[in-house]
Amino acid sequence: MVIIQICVGSSCHLKGSEDIIELLKNEIDARGLENEVTLAGSFCAGKCNREGVTITVDDEVYTGVTRESFSEFFRKAVLEKSGK
């Protein structure tokens, strides 16, 4: 099970956490990963970045995730960890 926590604190919210959550939901559904991935929100992860959203996947923190960098993030952080 891969656990993904998306920061929804004020800074990440302003930088598009809502969009990233939607992208995650769509990819998880499209790839049939509903039983392998858990999505959760979290308040400030303490890793604010000038650009993008902070996401924790299991124990690894990714900063600066944007719509443009989402595909690469998803491939590395989610697909490789889930074995897909």
N, C-alpha and C positions, 0 to 999 in steps of 0.2 A: 504494500500500500504506500503510495506517494502522497504526502501531506503538503498542500500548497497553502500558504498564508499570504494574503495580499494586504499590504498596508492600506488602510482607509483613513489614516490620520489626515489632518487638514492639508498638509503639504502635498502628500501623494494624491489626495482627492482632487486638489487643484491641478495636478499634473496628469490626471487621466485614469485614476484607478478604476473608475466605473467602466471605462472603455476596455481596460485590460481584463477585468472580470468577465465582461461579455465575450471577449476573444477567447479566454480560457474555457468558458462554458461551451462555446461553439466547437472548439477543437476537441475537447473531451468527448462531446456527444458524437461528432463526426467520426472519431476514431474508435468509438465503442469502449472508452476507458472509464465509464461511470463507476465500475466496481473496483477499479485500481487506483483511482485518484480521489482524494478528499479536498474540497475547496473550503477555505475558512477566511474570514476577515480578521484583521488584527489592527489595533491602534498603533501609534507610532512605533516603528521598529528601531528607531534611533540611528538610522543609517541614511538620513535625508541626503538627497543628491540635487544638484542644480537642474537636472533633467530626468524625467521619467519617474517610475514607481518602484518601490522596494518590495521584493517578493522573497519569502523564505520557502525553500523547497526542502522538506525534511529538515536538516540542520544547516543547510547552505543558504547564505544570503546573496541575493542578486539585486544590484541597484541599477537605477537608470533604465528600467524596461519601458519602452515606448511602443506605440503602434508599429513603428518602422522596424524596431529591433525584436518584436514579439516572436516572429517565426524562428529566428535563430535561438532565442531564449527557450522556446517551447521544445525545440529539437534537443538541445543540450540538457536542459534542466528537467524535462518531464519524460520525453520519449526514451532517452538513454537510461534513465533511472527505472522506468517501468518495463524496460526490456522490449519495447516495441520499435 
